[in-house]
Amino acid sequence: MQEFENVKQALRAAFDLVDAKGITTDGAVATTEQVQELIKENLVNLADLLGMEELYLD
C-alpha cells in the first residue's frame, strides 16, 4: 500500500486511479476486484490521514 504524507497527495492519487484508462497489475489487465482493492487501499490511507480509522475498522 502506498503511504501518503498529506490529504492532497491521497486525493490526487485517488483521482488518478479512477481516471485511469486500463489499469494493469503484474503485467495483466486488472480485474474489477483488483481495482476495488486499489481504491480501498487509497481510502484507508486517506481515512488514516484524517484520523477516521473507525470508518474501516467497524
mmCIF file as gemmi writes it, N, C-alpha and C atoms, coordinates in Angstrom:
data_model
loop_
_atom_site.group_PDB
_atom_site.id
_atom_site.type_symbol
_atom_site.label_atom_id
_atom_site.label_alt_id
_atom_site.label_comp_id
_atom_site.label_asym_id
_atom_site.label_entity_id
_atom_site.label_seq_id
_atom_site.pdbx_PDB_ins_code
_atom_site.Cartn_x
_atom_site.Cartn_y
_atom_site.Cartn_z
_atom_site.occupancy
_atom_site.B_iso_or_equiv
_atom_site.pdbx_formal_charge
_atom_site.auth_seq_id
_atom_site.auth_asym_id
_atom_site.pdbx_PDB_model_num
ATOM 1 N N . MET Axp A 1 ? 0.845 -1.17 0 1 0 ? 1 A 1
ATOM 2 C CA . MET Axp A 1 ? 0 0 0 1 0 ? 1 A 1
ATOM 3 C C . MET Axp A 1 ? 0.888 1.229 0 1 0 ? 1 A 1
ATOM 4 N N . GLN Axp A 2 ? 0.528 2.192 -0.806 1 0 ? 2 A 1
ATOM 5 C CA . GLN Axp A 2 ? 1.262 3.444 -0.872 1 0 ? 2 A 1
ATOM 6 C C . GLN Axp A 2 ? 0.852 4.328 0.293 1 0 ? 2 A 1
ATOM 7 N N . GLU Axp A 3 ? 1.824 4.895 0.984 1 0 ? 3 A 1
ATOM 8 C CA . GLU Axp A 3 ? 1.552 5.809 2.087 1 0 ? 3 A 1
ATOM 9 C C . GLU Axp A 3 ? 1.69 7.239 1.581 1 0 ? 3 A 1
ATOM 10 N N . PHE Axp A 4 ? 0.774 8.094 1.984 1 0 ? 4 A 1
ATOM 11 C CA . PHE Axp A 4 ? 0.797 9.486 1.573 1 0 ? 4 A 1
ATOM 12 C C . PHE Axp A 4 ? 1.14 10.364 2.76 1 0 ? 4 A 1
ATOM 13 N N . GLU Axp A 5 ? 1.763 11.497 2.487 1 0 ? 5 A 1
ATOM 14 C CA . GLU Axp A 5 ? 2.157 12.416 3.547 1 0 ? 5 A 1
ATOM 15 C C . GLU Axp A 5 ? 1.042 13.382 3.92 1 0 ? 5 A 1
ATOM 16 N N . ASN Axp A 6 ? 0.116 13.61 2.991 1 0 ? 6 A 1
ATOM 17 C CA . ASN Axp A 6 ? -0.962 14.553 3.281 1 0 ? 6 A 1
ATOM 18 C C . ASN Axp A 6 ? -2.206 14.194 2.473 1 0 ? 6 A 1
ATOM 19 N N . VAL Axp A 7 ? -3.296 14.837 2.829 1 0 ? 7 A 1
ATOM 20 C CA . VAL Axp A 7 ? -4.595 14.559 2.195 1 0 ? 7 A 1
ATOM 21 C C . VAL Axp A 7 ? -4.558 14.894 0.704 1 0 ? 7 A 1
ATOM 22 N N . LYS Axp A 8 ? -3.897 15.972 0.342 1 0 ? 8 A 1
ATOM 23 C CA . LYS Axp A 8 ? -3.845 16.375 -1.06 1 0 ? 8 A 1
ATOM 24 C C . LYS Axp A 8 ? -3.214 15.28 -1.919 1 0 ? 8 A 1
ATOM 25 N N . GLN Axp A 9 ? -2.122 14.678 -1.457 1 0 ? 9 A 1
ATOM 26 C CA . GLN Axp A 9 ? -1.478 13.593 -2.209 1 0 ? 9 A 1
ATOM 27 C C . GLN Axp A 9 ? -2.416 12.398 -2.347 1 0 ? 9 A 1
ATOM 28 N N . ALA Axp A 10 ? -3.107 12.056 -1.266 1 0 ? 10 A 1
ATOM 29 C CA . ALA Axp A 10 ? -4.019 10.912 -1.296 1 0 ? 10 A 1
ATOM 30 C C . ALA Axp A 10 ? -5.173 11.154 -2.258 1 0 ? 10 A 1
ATOM 31 N N . LEU Axp A 11 ? -5.724 12.353 -2.232 1 0 ? 11 A 1
ATOM 32 C CA . LEU Axp A 11 ? -6.819 12.675 -3.148 1 0 ? 11 A 1
ATOM 33 C C . LEU Axp A 11 ? -6.352 12.689 -4.594 1 0 ? 11 A 1
ATOM 34 N N . ARG Axp A 12 ? -5.164 13.23 -4.847 1 0 ? 12 A 1
ATOM 35 C CA . ARG Axp A 12 ? -4.619 13.254 -6.214 1 0 ? 12 A 1
ATOM 36 C C . ARG Axp A 12 ? -4.476 11.828 -6.733 1 0 ? 12 A 1
ATOM 37 N N . ALA Axp A 13 ? -3.955 10.94 -5.903 1 0 ? 13 A 1
ATOM 38 C CA . ALA Axp A 13 ? -3.787 9.545 -6.308 1 0 ? 13 A 1
ATOM 39 C C . ALA Axp A 13 ? -5.141 8.887 -6.569 1 0 ? 13 A 1
ATOM 40 N N . ALA Axp A 14 ? -6.145 9.216 -5.758 1 0 ? 14 A 1
ATOM 41 C CA . ALA Axp A 14 ? -7.482 8.654 -5.96 1 0 ? 14 A 1
ATOM 42 C C . ALA Axp A 14 ? -8.069 9.12 -7.289 1 0 ? 14 A 1
ATOM 43 N N . PHE Axp A 15 ? -7.938 10.4 -7.588 1 0 ? 15 A 1
ATOM 44 C CA . PHE Axp A 15 ? -8.426 10.919 -8.867 1 0 ? 15 A 1
ATOM 45 C C . PHE Axp A 15 ? -7.687 10.269 -10.027 1 0 ? 15 A 1
ATOM 46 N N . ASP Axp A 16 ? -6.379 10.127 -9.901 1 0 ? 16 A 1
ATOM 47 C CA . ASP Axp A 16 ? -5.597 9.488 -10.962 1 0 ? 16 A 1
ATOM 48 C C . ASP Axp A 16 ? -6.052 8.049 -11.184 1 0 ? 16 A 1
ATOM 49 N N . LEU Axp A 17 ? -6.342 7.357 -10.1 1 0 ? 17 A 1
ATOM 50 C CA . LEU Axp A 17 ? -6.765 5.962 -10.191 1 0 ? 17 A 1
ATOM 51 C C . LEU Axp A 17 ? -8.11 5.828 -10.894 1 0 ? 17 A 1
ATOM 52 N N . VAL Axp A 18 ? -9.071 6.635 -10.509 1 0 ? 18 A 1
ATOM 53 C CA . VAL Axp A 18 ? -10.399 6.497 -11.112 1 0 ? 18 A 1
ATOM 54 C C . VAL Axp A 18 ? -10.45 7.055 -12.535 1 0 ? 18 A 1
ATOM 55 N N . ASP Axp A 19 ? -9.513 7.919 -12.89 1 0 ? 19 A 1
ATOM 56 C CA . ASP Axp A 19 ? -9.458 8.449 -14.252 1 0 ? 19 A 1
ATOM 57 C C . ASP Axp A 19 ? -8.63 7.572 -15.195 1 0 ? 19 A 1
ATOM 58 N N . ALA Axp A 20 ? -7.956 6.569 -14.659 1 0 ? 20 A 1
ATOM 59 C CA . ALA Axp A 20 ? -7.063 5.73 -15.463 1 0 ? 20 A 1
ATOM 60 C C . ALA Axp A 20 ? -7.838 4.959 -16.527 1 0 ? 20 A 1
ATOM 61 N N . LYS Axp A 21 ? -7.219 4.815 -17.659 1 0 ? 21 A 1
ATOM 62 C CA . LYS Axp A 21 ? -7.789 4.039 -18.767 1 0 ? 21 A 1
ATOM 63 C C . LYS Axp A 21 ? -6.979 2.761 -18.907 1 0 ? 21 A 1
ATOM 64 N N . GLY Axp A 22 ? -7.425 1.7 -18.299 1 0 ? 22 A 1
ATOM 65 C CA . GLY Axp A 22 ? -6.719 0.428 -18.387 1 0 ? 22 A 1
ATOM 66 C C . GLY Axp A 22 ? -5.653 0.288 -17.315 1 0 ? 22 A 1
ATOM 67 N N . ILE Axp A 23 ? -6.002 -0.291 -16.206 1 0 ? 23 A 1
ATOM 68 C CA . ILE Axp A 23 ? -5.08 -0.499 -15.087 1 0 ? 23 A 1
ATOM 69 C C . ILE Axp A 23 ? -4.529 -1.908 -15.18 1 0 ? 23 A 1
ATOM 70 N N . THR Axp A 24 ? -3.224 -2.038 -15.008 1 0 ? 24 A 1
ATOM 71 C CA . THR Axp A 24 ? -2.607 -3.36 -15.027 1 0 ? 24 A 1
ATOM 72 C C . THR Axp A 24 ? -1.955 -3.651 -13.679 1 0 ? 24 A 1
ATOM 73 N N . THR Axp A 25 ? -1.983 -4.916 -13.31 1 0 ? 25 A 1
ATOM 74 C CA . THR Axp A 25 ? -1.272 -5.398 -12.134 1 0 ? 25 A 1
ATOM 75 C C . THR Axp A 25 ? -0.525 -6.655 -12.539 1 0 ? 25 A 1
ATOM 76 N N . ASP Axp A 26 ? 0.717 -6.716 -12.182 1 0 ? 26 A 1
ATOM 77 C CA . ASP Axp A 26 ? 1.571 -7.863 -12.531 1 0 ? 26 A 1
ATOM 78 C C . ASP Axp A 26 ? 1.563 -8.134 -14.043 1 0 ? 26 A 1
ATOM 79 N N . GLY Axp A 27 ? 1.492 -7.069 -14.845 1 0 ? 27 A 1
ATOM 80 C CA . GLY Axp A 27 ? 1.563 -7.199 -16.296 1 0 ? 27 A 1
ATOM 81 C C . GLY Axp A 27 ? 0.275 -7.602 -16.988 1 0 ? 27 A 1
ATOM 82 N N . ALA Axp A 28 ? -0.814 -7.757 -16.24 1 0 ? 28 A 1
ATOM 83 C CA . ALA Axp A 28 ? -2.092 -8.141 -16.836 1 0 ? 28 A 1
ATOM 84 C C . ALA Axp A 28 ? -3.142 -7.085 -16.501 1 0 ? 28 A 1
ATOM 85 N N . VAL Axp A 29 ? -4.181 -7.042 -17.314 1 0 ? 29 A 1
ATOM 86 C CA . VAL Axp A 29 ? -5.265 -6.104 -17.053 1 0 ? 29 A 1
ATOM 87 C C . VAL Axp A 29 ? -5.89 -6.446 -15.704 1 0 ? 29 A 1
ATOM 88 N N . ALA Axp A 30 ? -6.065 -5.417 -14.87 1 0 ? 30 A 1
ATOM 89 C CA . ALA Axp A 30 ? -6.604 -5.625 -13.526 1 0 ? 30 A 1
ATOM 90 C C . ALA Axp A 30 ? -8.07 -6.042 -13.584 1 0 ? 30 A 1
ATOM 91 N N . THR Axp A 31 ? -8.428 -6.943 -12.685 1 0 ? 31 A 1
ATOM 92 C CA . THR Axp A 31 ? -9.827 -7.345 -12.551 1 0 ? 31 A 1
ATOM 93 C C . THR Axp A 31 ? -10.576 -6.27 -11.761 1 0 ? 31 A 1
ATOM 94 N N . THR Axp A 32 ? -11.879 -6.355 -11.784 1 0 ? 32 A 1
ATOM 95 C CA . THR Axp A 32 ? -12.699 -5.424 -11.002 1 0 ? 32 A 1
ATOM 96 C C . THR Axp A 32 ? -12.311 -5.485 -9.536 1 0 ? 32 A 1
ATOM 97 N N . GLU Axp A 33 ? -12.108 -6.686 -9.02 1 0 ? 33 A 1
ATOM 98 C CA . GLU Axp A 33 ? -11.744 -6.857 -7.619 1 0 ? 33 A 1
ATOM 99 C C . GLU Axp A 33 ? -10.397 -6.209 -7.308 1 0 ? 33 A 1
ATOM 100 N N . GLN Axp A 34 ? -9.45 -6.313 -8.221 1 0 ? 34 A 1
ATOM 101 C CA . GLN Axp A 34 ? -8.143 -5.704 -8.008 1 0 ? 34 A 1
ATOM 102 C C . GLN Axp A 34 ? -8.235 -4.18 -8.004 1 0 ? 34 A 1
ATOM 103 N N . VAL Axp A 35 ? -9.044 -3.634 -8.897 1 0 ? 35 A 1
ATOM 104 C CA . VAL Axp A 35 ? -9.23 -2.183 -8.927 1 0 ? 35 A 1
ATOM 105 C C . VAL Axp A 35 ? -9.92 -1.72 -7.65 1 0 ? 35 A 1
ATOM 106 N N . GLN Axp A 36 ? -10.919 -2.466 -7.201 1 0 ? 36 A 1
ATOM 107 C CA . GLN Axp A 36 ? -11.602 -2.12 -5.954 1 0 ? 36 A 1
ATOM 108 C C . GLN Axp A 36 ? -10.619 -2.134 -4.786 1 0 ? 36 A 1
ATOM 109 N N . GLU Axp A 37 ? -9.72 -3.091 -4.754 1 0 ? 37 A 1
ATOM 110 C CA . GLU Axp A 37 ? -8.727 -3.171 -3.684 1 0 ? 37 A 1
ATOM 111 C C . GLU Axp A 37 ? -7.785 -1.966 -3.728 1 0 ? 37 A 1
ATOM 112 N N . LEU Axp A 38 ? -7.378 -1.546 -4.909 1 0 ? 38 A 1
ATOM 113 C CA . LEU Axp A 38 ? -6.527 -0.359 -5.035 1 0 ? 38 A 1
ATOM 114 C C . LEU Axp A 38 ? -7.238 0.882 -4.503 1 0 ? 38 A 1
ATOM 115 N N . ILE Axp A 39 ? -8.511 1.018 -4.845 1 0 ? 39 A 1
ATOM 116 C CA . ILE Axp A 39 ? -9.287 2.161 -4.362 1 0 ? 39 A 1
ATOM 117 C C . ILE Axp A 39 ? -9.453 2.089 -2.849 1 0 ? 39 A 1
ATOM 118 N N . LYS Axp A 40 ? -9.728 0.89 -2.331 1 0 ? 40 A 1
ATOM 119 C CA . LYS Axp A 40 ? -9.904 0.732 -0.888 1 0 ? 40 A 1
ATOM 120 C C . LYS Axp A 40 ? -8.626 1.084 -0.141 1 0 ? 40 A 1
ATOM 121 N N . GLU Axp A 41 ? -7.477 0.657 -0.64 1 0 ? 41 A 1
ATOM 122 C CA . GLU Axp A 41 ? -6.205 0.983 0 1 0 ? 41 A 1
ATOM 123 C C . GLU Axp A 41 ? -6.008 2.493 0.066 1 0 ? 41 A 1
ATOM 124 N N . ASN Axp A 42 ? -6.373 3.177 -1.012 1 0 ? 42 A 1
ATOM 125 C CA . ASN Axp A 42 ? -6.255 4.627 -1.039 1 0 ? 42 A 1
ATOM 126 C C . ASN Axp A 42 ? -7.194 5.263 -0.019 1 0 ? 42 A 1
ATOM 127 N N . LEU Axp A 43 ? -8.414 4.767 0.074 1 0 ? 43 A 1
ATOM 128 C CA . LEU Axp A 43 ? -9.377 5.311 1.03 1 0 ? 43 A 1
ATOM 129 C C . LEU Axp A 43 ? -8.959 5.054 2.476 1 0 ? 43 A 1
ATOM 130 N N . VAL Axp A 44 ? -8.386 3.897 2.744 1 0 ? 44 A 1
ATOM 131 C CA . VAL Axp A 44 ? -7.891 3.587 4.09 1 0 ? 44 A 1
ATOM 132 C C . VAL Axp A 44 ? -6.795 4.569 4.479 1 0 ? 44 A 1
ATOM 133 N N . ASN Axp A 45 ? -5.877 4.834 3.555 1 0 ? 45 A 1
ATOM 134 C CA . ASN Axp A 45 ? -4.8 5.781 3.841 1 0 ? 45 A 1
ATOM 135 C C . ASN Axp A 45 ? -5.357 7.179 4.06 1 0 ? 45 A 1
ATOM 136 N N . LEU Axp A 46 ? -6.336 7.574 3.267 1 0 ? 46 A 1
ATOM 137 C CA . LEU Axp A 46 ? -6.956 8.883 3.421 1 0 ? 46 A 1
ATOM 138 C C . LEU Axp A 46 ? -7.654 8.983 4.783 1 0 ? 46 A 1
ATOM 139 N N . ALA Axp A 47 ? -8.373 7.948 5.171 1 0 ? 47 A 1
ATOM 140 C CA . ALA Axp A 47 ? -9.023 7.934 6.479 1 0 ? 47 A 1
ATOM 141 C C . ALA Axp A 47 ? -7.991 8.052 7.596 1 0 ? 47 A 1
ATOM 142 N N . ASP Axp A 48 ? -6.857 7.376 7.459 1 0 ? 48 A 1
ATOM 143 C CA . ASP Axp A 48 ? -5.788 7.483 8.45 1 0 ? 48 A 1
ATOM 144 C C . ASP Axp A 48 ? -5.298 8.919 8.574 1 0 ? 48 A 1
ATOM 145 N N . LEU Axp A 49 ? -5.087 9.565 7.44 1 0 ? 49 A 1
ATOM 146 C CA . LEU Axp A 49 ? -4.61 10.948 7.456 1 0 ? 49 A 1
ATOM 147 C C . LEU Axp A 49 ? -5.605 11.886 8.136 1 0 ? 49 A 1
ATOM 148 N N . LEU Axp A 50 ? -6.886 11.564 8.024 1 0 ? 50 A 1
ATOM 149 C CA . LEU Axp A 50 ? -7.931 12.395 8.618 1 0 ? 50 A 1
ATOM 150 C C . LEU Axp A 50 ? -8.281 11.973 10.04 1 0 ? 50 A 1
ATOM 151 N N . GLY Axp A 51 ? -7.611 10.935 10.551 1 0 ? 51 A 1
ATOM 152 C CA . GLY Axp A 51 ? -7.896 10.462 11.9 1 0 ? 51 A 1
ATOM 153 C C . GLY Axp A 51 ? -9.237 9.78 12.017 1 0 ? 51 A 1
ATOM 154 N N . MET Axp A 52 ? -9.695 9.135 10.952 1 0 ? 52 A 1
ATOM 155 C CA . MET Axp A 52 ? -11.014 8.497 10.928 1 0 ? 52 A 1
ATOM 156 C C . MET Axp A 52 ? -10.906 6.992 10.69 1 0 ? 52 A 1
ATOM 157 N N . GLU Axp A 53 ? -9.994 6.354 11.407 1 0 ? 53 A 1
ATOM 158 C CA . GLU Axp A 53 ? -9.777 4.915 11.221 1 0 ? 53 A 1
ATOM 159 C C . GLU Axp A 53 ? -11.037 4.093 11.491 1 0 ? 53 A 1
ATOM 160 N N . GLU Axp A 54 ? -11.946 4.637 12.31 1 0 ? 54 A 1
ATOM 161 C CA . GLU Axp A 54 ? -13.168 3.896 12.643 1 0 ? 54 A 1
ATOM 162 C C . GLU Axp A 54 ? -14.016 3.598 11.409 1 0 ? 54 A 1
ATOM 163 N N . LEU Axp A 55 ? -13.811 4.342 10.331 1 0 ? 55 A 1
ATOM 164 C CA . LEU Axp A 55 ? -14.576 4.104 9.11 1 0 ? 55 A 1
ATOM 165 C C . LEU Axp A 55 ? -14.309 2.723 8.528 1 0 ? 55 A 1
ATOM 166 N N . TYR Axp A 56 ? -13.101 2.23 8.665 1 0 ? 56 A 1
ATOM 167 C CA . TYR Axp A 56 ? -12.794 0.916 8.096 1 0 ? 56 A 1
ATOM 168 C C . TYR Axp A 56 ? -12.545 -0.146 9.162 1 0 ? 56 A 1
ATOM 169 N N . LEU Axp A 57 ? -12.498 0.259 10.427 1 0 ? 57 A 1
ATOM 170 C CA . LEU Axp A 57 ? -12.295 -0.728 11.494 1 0 ? 57 A 1
ATOM 171 C C . LEU Axp A 57 ? -13.607 -1.308 12.011 1 0 ? 57 A 1
ATOM 172 N N . ASP Axp A 58 ? -14.732 -0.681 11.677 1 0 ? 58 A 1
ATOM 173 C CA . ASP Axp A 58 ? -16.044 -1.174 12.152 1 0 ? 58 A 1
ATOM 174 C C . ASP Axp A 58 ? -16.428 -2.45 11.448 1 0 ? 58 A 1
